[in-house]
């Protein structure tokens, strides 16, 4: 079983990875919307 410190570090790393993925997804969505608006305009 992992120690308490190891678990906290793992949880922190996991949260960071999730946040980075959310940011990447948001940027991708914004890029696609800009393309759509550009094509419509």
N, C-alpha and C positions, 0 to 999 in steps of 0.2 A: 504494500500500500504506500502511496505517495505521502511524503511529509506535508505538513500544512503550508510551508513556504513554497514547496514545489507546486502544490495545487493552486495557490494564489497566483503564482507566476504563469501557470498554464492558463488560468482563467483570464488574466490580464492580456496575454498573447492572443487568446481566442477572441476577446472583445475587440482588440485592435484589428485583427484580420477581418472580422465581420464589418467593422466600421469602414475599413479600406474598400471592401467589396461594395458596400452601400454607396460610397462616394464614386467609385468607378461606374456603377450602374447609373447613377444620377447624371454623370457627365455624358455617358453614352446616350441616354434618353434625350438630354438637352441637345446634343449634336444632331440626332435624328430629327428632332423637332425643328431645329434651325434649317436643316436641309429641306424639310417639307415646306416651311414658310418661304424659303428662298425660291423653291420651284413654283409655288403658287403665285409669288409676287412677280 
